[in-house]
Amino acid sequence: MIRIWLLAAGLVLGAAFAAAAHDEKKAGSDGHDDALVKLSERQVEAGKFVVAEVAGGVLSKRIVVPGSIVPSGDHVARVAVRLLGTVAELRKRLGDPVEAGEVVAVIESREVADAKSEYLAARLVFELQQTLFNRSTRLFEGKVLSENDYLRARTTFEDARVKIEIARQKLFALSLTAEQIEALPQQPVETLRRQELRAPIKGRIAERRVELGSLVGREGQESELFVIADLSVLWADLSVSPSDLSAIHEGQKITLTAGGESSPAIIMFVSPLLDKETRAARVVASIDNATRKWRPGLFVTAEIPTDEAPAAIVVAKTALQTVKSDTVVFVRTEDGFEMRKIGIGRQDTRLVEITEGLAAGERVATANTFVLKAELGKAEAGHDD
């Protein structure tokens, strides 16, 4: 299957390369050096050769494990109600962005109206008893009021204070804030049954679970209205064999790959337990997704490096070709690409150490090098003729 893909890719690139070469034919050349593929800038662009600068790097053994992208448990929030009511307003639709504290829905509930009314009544009684108690205190200090009357006034005041605090706690339990509670005396009576639901975090509406007019709350009804997800940080849920766990630790840097894209991630959790069915351990890595490149549900491959060792000069394995039993790379020059024999040393799954033939700072082709090899062969055949 891989050979078929390479053949197809070669035909496509070869066609593009030949078309560009035809356009450049008038410019011509005096011939080909034995190790040089002469190409113009346009031909290089048509051939889609990726050129990378030679530099030092780190070789490492790598554990490759499967996984999937999931929302971060620290960046998902649910907007729910704790009472029986009816959805009066839905101010956000699926996919809409929200800010922390922004109103996303309004419900109407007799329960919330009763709780607010109870608080307002307790507040009036408390304010009255506070005024009476302050007056009784002044009279008692002036020896005008008896001690028994003073104690009765203080007991009544304390009772009113306890009742208003109980009413306040009920409102807190219904998700009202201190600022909303303090504003209740200025609120019109006809709006007491309405309660605003606010977003607890910044993010986007990932799920909307109710419609306008839906009954929500207790008695088996849906209590969650929205699910809000902040996708700027995601998790990669990985499955690791027990034999590889000794090389994995929290805080370790890894690389995630999917669909030609890759991103760094950091392991944040290694489960001490094994899955009952797969006998694998769960490993969770955190991904910075500020660019929104990754989406929950995507399957990924994680490369976990172990036994890292520095090397003075490394190149990608995709840069290597074999010509007459020699290992070669194609170095970018002003005239095109020069074939260069190299010596190789240690290697890992992606990189190979160069022991001779290249210097740091030189630029080599790292993609579609089989096309350059083919062009070099054509040039040599023509030279022989």
C-alpha positions in Angstrom: 0.0 0.0 0.0 2.9 2.4 0.9 4.6 1.6 -2.4 1.4 2.4 -4.4 1.1 5.7 -2.5 4.8 6.6 -3.2 4.3 5.8 -6.9 1.2 7.9 -7.1 2.9 10.8 -5.2 5.9 10.5 -7.5 3.7 10.7 -10.7 1.9 13.8 -9.4 5.0 15.6 -8.3 6.9 14.5 -11.4 4.1 16.0 -13.6 4.3 19.3 -11.8 8.1 19.2 -11.9 8.1 18.5 -15.7 5.7 21.3 -16.4 7.9 23.8 -14.6 11.0 22.3 -16.3 9.4 22.8 -19.7 8.7 26.5 -18.9 12.3 26.9 -17.9 13.8 25.1 -20.9 14.6 28.3 -22.7 16.8 29.4 -19.9 18.7 26.1 -20.4 22.0 24.9 -18.9 25.3 23.8 -20.1 24.8 20.3 -18.6 24.6 18.5 -15.3 27.5 18.0 -12.9 27.7 14.4 -11.6 26.2 15.3 -8.2 24.1 18.3 -9.0 20.4 18.6 -9.9 20.1 22.0 -11.5 16.8 23.7 -10.7 15.4 27.2 -10.9 13.4 28.7 -8.0 10.2 28.0 -9.9 11.2 24.3 -10.4 12.0 24.0 -6.7 8.6 25.5 -5.8 6.8 23.2 -8.3 8.5 20.1 -6.8 7.3 21.0 -3.3 10.6 20.3 -1.7 10.7 21.1 2.0 14.1 22.6 2.9 15.3 22.6 6.5 18.5 24.0 8.1 20.9 21.5 9.5 21.4 21.8 13.3 21.9 19.9 16.5 19.2 18.0 18.2 18.2 15.3 20.6 17.8 11.7 19.8 15.6 9.6 21.9 13.8 6.3 22.2 10.1 6.9 22.0 7.0 5.1 23.3 4.1 5.5 20.9 0.6 5.1 22.3 -2.9 5.8 21.1 -5.3 8.3 22.6 -8.0 10.8 22.1 -8.6 14.5 22.7 -11.2 15.3 25.4 -12.3 18.5 27.1 -10.3 19.6 30.1 -12.2 18.8 33.3 -11.0 22.1 34.7 -12.5 24.0 31.7 -16.0 22.6 31.5 -19.0 24.1 33.4 -22.7 23.4 33.6 -25.5 26.0 34.0 -28.1 24.3 36.1 -31.2 25.2 38.2 -31.9 24.0 41.8 -35.7 24.7 41.8 -38.8 23.9 39.8 -39.5 26.5 37.1 -40.1 27.4 33.5 -37.6 28.6 31.0 -38.6 32.2 30.1 -35.6 33.3 28.1 -32.6 31.6 26.4 -30.1 34.3 25.6 -27.5 32.1 24.1 -27.5 29.6 21.2 -25.3 26.6 20.5 -21.8 27.7 19.7 -22.2 31.2 21.1 -19.2 32.7 23.1 -19.9 33.7 26.7 -18.1 35.6 29.3 -17.9 34.6 33.0 -20.9 36.1 34.8 -22.8 36.8 31.6 -26.6 36.0 31.8 -27.4 33.1 29.5 -31.0 32.3 30.5 -33.9 33.5 32.7 -36.4 31.2 34.4 -39.7 31.9 36.2 -40.5 30.1 39.4 -43.0 30.3 42.2 -40.3 28.9 44.5 -37.9 31.8 43.8 -40.7 34.3 44.2 -41.6 32.8 47.6 -38.0 32.9 48.7 -37.5 36.5 47.7 -40.8 37.5 49.3 -39.8 35.8 52.5 -36.5 37.6 52.5 -38.1 41.0 51.9 -40.6 40.5 54.7 -37.8 39.3 57.1 -35.8 42.4 56.1 -38.7 44.8 57.0 -39.2 43.1 60.4 -35.4 43.1 61.0 -35.1 46.8 60.2 -38.1 47.6 62.5 -36.8 45.5 65.4 -33.3 47.0 65.0 -34.8 50.5 65.4 -36.8 49.5 68.4 -33.8 47.7 70.0 -31.6 50.8 69.5 -34.3 52.9 71.2 -34.6 50.5 74.0 -30.9 50.5 74.5 -30.8 54.3 74.9 -33.7 54.2 77.3 -32.1 51.4 79.4 -28.8 53.3 79.6 -30.7 56.4 80.7 -32.4 54.2 83.4 -35.8 55.0 81.9 -36.5 51.4 80.8 -36.5 48.4 83.1 -34.0 45.5 82.5 -36.8 43.1 81.7 -38.2 45.3 78.9 -34.7 45.7 77.6 -34.0 42.0 77.5 -37.4 41.4 75.7 -36.5 44.0 73.1 -33.1 42.4 72.5 -34.5 38.9 72.2 -37.0 40.1 69.6 -34.3 41.8 67.7 -32.0 38.7 67.7 -35.0 36.6 66.5 -35.5 38.9 63.6 -31.8 38.8 62.8 -31.8 35.0 62.7 -34.9 34.9 60.4 -33.4 37.3 57.9 -30.2 35.3 57.8 -32.1 32.1 57.2 -34.0 33.8 54.3 -30.7 35.1 52.9 -29.2 31.6 53.0 -32.2 30.2 51.0 -31.5 32.8 48.3 -27.8 31.8 48.2 -28.9 28.2 47.8 -31.0 29.3 44.8 -27.7 30.7 43.2 -28.5 34.4 43.9 -25.4 36.5 44.6 -24.9 39.0 47.5 -25.3 41.9 45.0 -28.6 40.5 43.7 -30.0 40.0 47.2 -29.1 43.5 48.2 -30.9 44.9 45.1 -34.2 43.0 45.8 -35.9 46.0 47.6 -35.6 48.0 44.4 -36.8 45.2 42.2 -40.4 45.5 40.8 -42.8 43.1 42.5 -43.9 41.5 39.2 -40.3 40.4 38.4 -39.7 38.6 41.7 -40.5 35.3 40.1 -37.7 35.7 37.5 -34.2 34.4 38.1 -31.2 35.0 35.9 -28.8 32.2 35.3 -25.2 33.2 34.7 -22.2 31.6 33.0 -19.6 30.4 35.6 -16.7 30.4 33.2 -15.6 32.0 29.9 -16.0 29.7 26.9 -18.5 28.6 24.2 -21.9 27.0 24.5 -21.1 23.3 23.8 -24.6 22.0 24.6 -28.1 23.5 25.0 -30.4 21.0 26.6 -33.7 22.8 26.9 -36.1 24.8 24.8 -38.1 28.0 25.5 -40.9 27.2 27.9 -39.4 23.9 29.1 -40.1 22.8 32.7 -36.9 22.4 34.6 -35.9 21.5 38.1 -36.9 18.8 40.4 -39.4 15.9 39.9 -37.3 14.2 37.3 -37.1 17.2 35.0 -33.9 18.4 33.2 -31.9 20.5 35.7 -29.0 21.5 33.3 -29.7 24.1 30.7 -26.2 24.6 29.1 -22.8 23.1 29.0 -20.0 25.6 28.6 -16.6 24.5 27.4 -13.4 26.5 27.3 -11.3 24.8 24.5 -8.2 26.9 25.1 -6.9 24.0 27.1 -7.6 20.4 26.3 -6.7 17.0 27.6 -5.2 14.0 25.7 -6.6 10.7 27.2 -3.9 8.1 26.5 -3.8 4.3 27.1 -0.4 3.0 28.1 0.8 -0.5 28.6 1.9 -1.5 32.1 5.4 -2.4 30.8 6.0 1.2 29.7 4.8 2.9 32.8 8.3 2.9 34.4 9.4 5.4 31.8 6.5 7.7 32.2 6.1 10.4 34.9 4.0 13.4 35.5 5.4 16.6 34.1 7.0 14.8 31.2 6.9 16.6 27.8 5.4 14.6 24.9 4.3 15.1 21.3 0.8 14.6 19.9 0.2 13.9 16.3 -3.0 13.5 14.2 -3.7 14.2 10.5 -0.3 15.7 9.8 -0.5 18.1 12.7 1.5 17.9 15.9 1.6 19.8 19.2 3.6 19.5 22.4 1.8 18.4 25.6 2.7 17.8 29.2 1.7 14.7 31.2 -0.4 15.8 34.2 -1.7 12.5 35.5 -0.6 8.8 35.5 -3.3 6.6 36.9 -2.2 4.2 39.7 -5.0 1.8 38.5 -5.3 -0.4 35.4 -8.4 -0.7 33.3 -10.3 -4.0 34.0 -10.8 -4.8 30.4 -7.8 -3.5 28.5 -5.3 -3.9 31.4 -3.8 -0.5 30.4 -3.2 2.5 32.5 -4.8 5.9 31.9 -2.4 8.8 31.3 -3.7 12.3 30.8 -1.7 15.1 29.1 -2.6 18.8 29.0 -2.5 20.6 25.7 -2.3 24.4 25.1 -5.0 24.9 22.4 -5.0 28.7 22.1 -5.0 28.4 18.3 -8.1 26.0 18.5 -6.2 23.5 16.3 -7.4 20.5 18.3 -11.0 19.4 18.8 -12.5 17.0 21.4 -13.1 13.5 20.0 -10.1 13.5 17.7 -8.0 10.4 17.8 -4.2 11.1 18.3 -0.9 9.3 18.5 1.3 10.3 21.4 5.1 10.0 21.3 6.7 9.8 24.7 10.5 10.3 24.6 12.8 8.2 26.8 16.6 7.9 27.1 17.3 11.2 25.4 20.8 11.9 24.1 22.1 15.1 22.4 23.7 15.0 18.9 25.7 17.7 17.2 24.1 17.4 13.8 20.8 15.7 13.0 18.5 15.6 10.0 15.0 14.1 9.5 15.1 10.5 8.2 12.9 11.7 5.3 16.0 13.6 3.9 18.0 10.4 3.4 18.2 8.5 0.1 20.5 5.6 -1.1 22.4 6.0 -4.3 24.8 3.2 -5.4 24.9 1.8 -1.8 25.8 5.3 -0.4 23.6 7.2 2.0 23.1 10.7 0.6 21.2 13.9 1.2 20.4 16.8 -1.2 21.9 20.1 -0.1 20.3 23.3 -1.4 22.6 25.4 -3.5 22.1 28.5 -5.7 21.7 26.3 -8.7 19.4 23.7 -7.2 20.4 20.7 -5.1 23.7 19.0 -4.6 23.9 15.3 -3.7 26.1 14.8 -0.7 27.4 11.5 0.7 27.1 11.4 4.4 28.0 9.2 7.4 25.3 8.4 9.8 25.4 7.3 13.5 22.7 7.0 16.1 19.0 7.4 15.2 15.5 7.3 16.5 12.1 7.0 14.9 12.4 10.5 13.3 15.9 11.8 13.3 19.4 10.5 12.4 22.8 11.7 13.6 25.2 12.9 10.9 28.8 12.0 11.6 30.3 13.4 8.4 29.5 15.2 5.2 27.3 18.0 6.6 27.9 21.1 8.6 25.5 23.1 10.8 23.7 25.8 8.9 23.6 24.0 5.6 20.1 23.5 4.1 18.9 20.1 3.0 15.7 18.8 1.3 13.5 16.8 3.7 10.5 16.0 1.6 10.0 14.5 -1.9 13.7 13.7 -2.1 12.9 10.6 -4.2 12.0 13.0 -7.0 15.5 14.6 -6.8 17.1 11.1 -6.8 15.1 10.3 -10.0 16.2 13.5 -11.6 19.8 12.8 -10.8 19.5 9.4 -12.4 18.0 10.9 -15.5 20.9 13.5 -15.7 23.5 10.7 -15.3 21.8 8.6 -18.0 21.8 11.6 -20.4 25.5 12.3 -19.6 26.4 8.8 -20.4 24.7 9.1 -23.8 
